[in-house]
Amino acid sequence: QVQLVESGGGLVQPGGSLRLSCAASGRIFSIFLMGWYRQAPGKQRELVARILSGGRTNYADSVKGRITISRYKAKNPVYLHMNSLQPEDTAVYYCNVQNMNSYDYWGQGTQVTVSS
């Protein structure tokens, strides 16, 4: 059984940095993309960043220039490097993996809180 295990969330002051990581336990065949979503209280889940198997990346406009997604040579795990964090970045961050059959795997989520 495949599980996505996230780590790296926590409390950080405005302007601070965090690195999230997501590792899959169990084998996922034919990964198409890996990414991160977030959901703030009372809001819908939204895409933060994703990286496709060929290395192309997509970012939400609100995080461009502050957040970077990386994955070493198309391997496990995938990282989300977050800098210049602001209170509006506070949310539960979820790891997502999609295979070539468009099947989605989701992690349990990790809380990121940006507050002074």
Secondary structure by P-SEA (a helix, b strand, c coil): cbbbbbcccccccccbbbbbbbbbccccccccccbbbbbcccccccccccccccbbbbbcccccccbbbbbcccccbbbbbbcccccccccbbbbbbbccccbbbbccbbbbbbcc
